[in-house]
């Protein structure tokens, strides 16, 4: 920690950043929940739906690293966040104006670039302004609670209701408003953290190849690739599978999708806290493997919708591993001044390899073999992530006895 932040400021910061990242995912996930409406209105096939999902992930990945690195080198975090929030809110409105594939594709590209740096910069603020004792828990709540309570629980209920009552374009317009409100709150309540003093031999930023030589970083990248693919495939294809294969009405679909948000919000406390106590590696391995329950339950469980929702709730607990992979382990592996760059690298490569390629390939597989194919791919991603995570070096202070970086 580099500042003498008061407990009150730390609490306000976590609450605001948690809320703000929730608004990011309200905008990001809105497309997935609106996909059945958009596909019917604009006559899109599954491949096009996959490409639109991939478009946002691609530019999200680029800006996560590039702007995250810029924030590390300049020390400007608050100002970059403000620009990002205003810009992605406007791009949400642009999505609602789209008349065809090309315009919607462009809007998704713009939105991804604007949203990408928000996570690495926000996580760097958490680390710089809070204590080390409960770092995993603080970072997990900031990344997962708001994003999933708002983006995965509130969002499907809200945007599907708006699209059903009016149309999908109005839903995009409504989603543009909260980001502007958050930008105004940040202007008033968030400050620029003090810049760390360089130690002997340190530079303001660390290169990509230097970071990828560190075992935990490249293993976090590989695991993140699989888990981002697992998560994005769930957002993109579960709504289509529920309505197209299981023949649920939009209301039932939105309720089941909202279970993802309830689960991730609940486990945003549970998974990081367990990792603080029992270690990062065993918790990540266990919950990644549990993630296979989501697609397998959707594919094979034939009981009541209530019990299906319970299985989905348990399986989506794997989302709690994401802040550990994207931010907590990098923060405990490298010097903290590189955190935004390291987080941006893990997020960026995870989004490009997992978030860009997986939806496009899965969309093509769905057109060729049916909507079951993306769910089989999703299950495989969860299992692969659990296996790769076995190679991580433990970094939790409670397990290694220190909070110092463990690079190597």
N, C-alpha and C positions, 0 to 999 in steps of 0.2 A: 504494500500500500504506500502511496506517495503523498497523501494528504492527511490533514488532521480533521477529517470530516466528522461532524457530530452524528450521533445516533439518529437524530431526527432527520437530518439531510440524507443519510444513507437510506432510511426507510422511505422517504419521499421519492428518492431517485429510483429505487427498485420498483415501487408501485407505478411510477410514471413510465419507466422503460418496459415494464411488463404490459401495461396498457397499450403502449405504442406498438410493441411487437405484435400484440393481438390485432391491432388495426391493420398492420402489414399483411397478416394472414387472412383477415377478412377480405381484403382486396385480392390477394393471391388465389385463395381457394374459391372465390365466388364463381370463377369460370367453370370449375369442375361441377359445382352444384347446378349451374345453369346450362351445362353441356347438352342435356337432353332437349331443352327448349331451343337452344341455338342450332343444334344439329337438325332439328325438324324445320325450323324457320329458314335457315340458309342452306339446307340440303348438304350438310357435311357428312363425310364418311368417317369411320373410326381412325383411319390413317391421318386425316386432317385434324381430328381432335387430339391425337397424339402429338402432331407437329405443333399445334398451338400451345400445348403444355410444355413441350420441349423448348419453344422459343423463349419463354420467360426464364426457364432454368439456365439457358445458355448465357444470356446477358446478365442475369443474376450472378452467375459464376465469375464472369469477367470483372464486373465492378466490385464484387466482394473482395477480391484480392487487390485490384488496382487502387480503389479508393481507400480500402483498409490500410494499404501500404502508405498511401498519401497521408492518412491521418496519423500514422506512426511517425513519419518523417517530419511533419509540420507541427504536430501537437494539436491540430485543429480537429476537434471531435464534435462539439456542439454545433458549430456552424455548418459542418458537412451533413449532420443529421437533419437540420432544419431544411436545407435545400432538398434533401432526399424526400422528406415527407411531403413538401409542397408539390414536387415534381411527380411522384407516383400517384398522388391524389388526382392530379389533372389527367394522368394517363388512364386512370380508371374511367373517367368521364369519356375519354376518347374511345374506349372499348364499346361504350354504349352507342356511339355514333356509327360504328362499323356497318357497312352495307354488304360486305363480302369477305372472303378469306384473306385477301391481301391486306386490307385495312386492319382487320382484327389481328393478324399476324404482326403487323408493324406496332400496333398498340401494346401487344404482349411483350415485344422486344424492348420497347421503351420502359414499360413498367418494371420488367426484370432488372434493367440497368439501374433504375432509380431505387429499387428495394434492396439490391444486393449488398451494399455496404452497411445497411442498418444493423444487422446482427453483429458483425465483427467490431464495429465501433461501439455499439451498446455494451457488448461483453467487456470491452476494454475499459469502459467507464465503470462497470461493476467492480472489476478487479482493482482499478486505481482508487476507487472511493470507498471500498468496504474492507472489512477485516478478513484475515485468512482462515479463521477458525471454521467457519461454515461456508467456505468458498463454493464447494460443489453444490450445496443446497441453494445458495443465492443465485448462482449462474443457471442452475436448472429451472428454478422458478421463473427467473426473468425470461428465459428462452421458451419454456414450454407451457407455463400456466396461461398467460394471456393469449398466446398464439393459438392455443387449442381450445380454451374456453370460448374465446370470441371467434376465432377462425374456423374451428371445427364443430363447436356446439351451437353458438348463436347464429353463425353465418348460414348454415343450411336451412335452418328454420326461417330466418329472416328473408334471405334472397329467394328461396323457393316460394314463400308466401307472396312476396312482391311480384315475382314473375307470373305466378298463377292468377293473381288478382289484376295486375296490369300487364306487364310484359318484361322480358329479360333486360331490355335496354334501361328501363327505369331502375332496375336493381343495380346496374352498374353506376348510374348517376347517384343513387343513394349512398353507395359504398365510397364515393369520392369525398363525402363531407367529413367523416371522422378524422381522416388524416390531417386536414387543415386545422381542425380543433386541437389535435395533439401538437402540431407545430406551434400553435399559439401558447399552449401550456409549457412547452419546452423553452420557449423564449423567456418565460418568466421564472421558471423553477429549476432549470438545469444550468450549471456553470461549467466553464472550461476547467478541467483538472490541471493541476500543476504539472509541468513537464519534468520528467525524471532527469537527473543528472547522469551523463554518460560515465560509465566506469572505464578503467584502463582497458584498451583493446576492443571496446564495444563501438559499434556504429549505430546510426539512427535507425537503420533498417537492416534486415538480413535477407540475402538472396534466396530465390526459390530452391536452387540446387543445394545450397547450404542447409536449408531446413529439411529437404527431402533426404539428406544423408543421416538424419536422426531417426533411429528406429521407430520410436513412438509416433513421430509425425507421419512417416509413410504408411505405418500400419493404421493410424487413424484415418488417413486418406482412403485406403482400400476398404476399411470397414464402413466408412461414411458413404463411399460410392454405392455399396450394396444396400445400406439402410436408407439412403435418399431415394434409390430406385424403389425399394419396398414401400416407402411412404407415398411417393408421387403416384405409383401405380394404384395404391389404394384410393387416393383422392380422385384420380382420373377415371378409373374403370369400375370401381364398386357402384357408383350411381347408375352407370349404363348396365351393369350386370344385374342389379336389383330390378330395374325397370324392364330390361330387354329379355332376360333369361328367367328370372324368378317372377316376372309379371306383377311387380308391386306398383301401386299407384304412387305419384310423386310425394304425397304426404308421408306414406310409410317409408319411402326411400330417404326422405329428409330426416326422419326420426332416427333411422339406423345410422345415417351418416353423422348425426349429432352425437351419437354414442362415442365416436372417435374423439370428439372434443372433451366430453366428460371424462373419458378414460385418461387422455393425455394430461388434462388439467390436474386430475387426482394424482397420477403417477409422477407429475413434475415435482411433487414433494417427496414421494416415496423412493423412487429410483436413485436420485442424487444423494438423498440422506442415507440410504443403504450403502451407497458407494463411499460416503464419508466414513462409515463405520467399518465395513467389511472389505473395502478395497474396490478400485475402479474395475480391474480386469474381471473378477468372477461375476460381478453384477452385470457388466456389459455382455459377457458371454451368455449368461442365463437368460436375460431379457431379450436379446436378439433372437435366440432360439424360440422363445415364447411367441415372437412375432409371426411365426408360421401359422399360428392358430387362426389368424384373421382370414386369409384366403381359404384355408382348408374348411373352416366353419361355413363360410359363404358358399363354398362348392358342395359340401356334402351333408351339412346338418339339415335335417328335414323336420325338426320339431317346431315349437311355437316361435313366433317372432320375438317374444320376450326372452326366451332362452338363447336364441341366436344373438340377440343384443348383448346378453351377458358374456357369451363366448368372445364376441368382438371386443367388448370392454376389456376383458382379460388380455386378449392378444395384442391390443393396441398399446398396452403398457410398454412395449418395446420402444415406443417413441421417446420414453424417458432417457434412453441412452444417447440421444442426439447431442444435447449440450455437453455431456461428458466427452464425447468424441470430438466435437467441433471447437470446444473452448476450454473445458476444465483440464483435460490431459495436456493439451498444448501449453496452457498457462503454467502447469506444474513441471513441464519439460524444458521450456526455453525461458530466458529472461523476460520479465513481464513487459518490457518496452517493445517487444516484438509481437505482442499478443494479437493486435488487430491484423497484422500481416499474416501470422500463423493461422488464425481463425479464418481469415479470408482465403488462404491457400486451401485449407481443408474443406471449407464450404464450397470454394470455387471448383476444385477438382471433383468433389462429390456431386455437385450440380451438373457439371459438364458430362461426366462419365455416367453417373446414375440418373440424374434428373433430365438430361437431354436425350441420351441414347435409349434409355429404357422405355419411356412412353412411345417414342416413334416406332421402335421395334415391336413393342407390345401391341400398338395399334395396328400395325401391319399383320401381326400374328392373329389378331382378333378378326380382321377382314378375311383371312385365309382359313382359320380353324375355329372361329367362334369366340365369344366373349369369355369363355373359360380360360383361354390361353394366357391372358395377362395375369390371372390369379395364380396359375401354376408358376409363372415367372416370379411373381411376388413371393410365393412360398420359398422358392429356391434362393432368392436374395437374402431372406432372413436367416436361412441355414448357413449360407456362405459367410455372412457377417459374423455369426457366432463362432465359426471355425477360425476365421482370420484373427478375431480378437483374442484368441488364446495366446498369440505371440506378443501381446502388449507387455511392457514393463510396468510394474505397479508404481503409482505416483501419489496415492492418497497419503497425506501427512500422518494419519492415524496408523497406517500400515508400515510406512518407511521411516517414520520417526523424525521427519523434517519436512519443511515446506520449500526447501531449496530446489532449483531446477535439477532434473536427473537426466539431462541430455546424454545421448550415446546409444 
